[in-house]
Amino acid sequence: MNDGGHTAAQIEDPAGVVIYENKAAPTGHFTFVSGDSEGEYKLCFTARDYPTAQIVRINMDWRVGASAHDWERVAKKDNLNFIETEILKLEALVHEIHMELQTIRRREETMRDITEATNARVAHFSIGVLLVCVGLAGWQLYYLQRFFKRKKIL
């Protein structure tokens, strides 16, 4: 994980539950699977046991989705040849794309509902403004007619 010393690592899921914690790792790597929780994960690294300020180097290889699988291990475990492994990769990618499209579709439906509600509000507001303008114009005509009749101009 770093170039000496001890570094603590902690990962929290969107609900604030710690899903990974390593309090004193001089070096190493770790992997975690997020499961079905969508949202913001918090990743915290803390440099420990340093008497003076030092530079700590942390290299991260962040993989998400089908690219996060160790396909060589899957192939060895299930005794799969190259083509079968590639088919599994493609199947995982297709599933990932399908899930992403479903998410996009849900977002589009939400946006459409918001847009339709906003359009209805604008239409009602426009009708209200039109009625107020017509009412004010009628009141002005009535007021001006009375005014000019009193002044005997009409």
Buried (B, 14 or more C-beta within 10 A) or exposed (E): BBEEBBBBBBBBBEEEEEBBEBEEBEEEEEEEEBEEEEEEBEEEBEBEEEEEEEEBEEEEEEEEEBEBBEBEEBBEEEEBEEEEBEEBBEEBEEEBEEEEEEEEEEEEEEEEEEEEEEEEEEEEEEEEEEEEEEEEEEEEEEEEEEEEEEEEEE
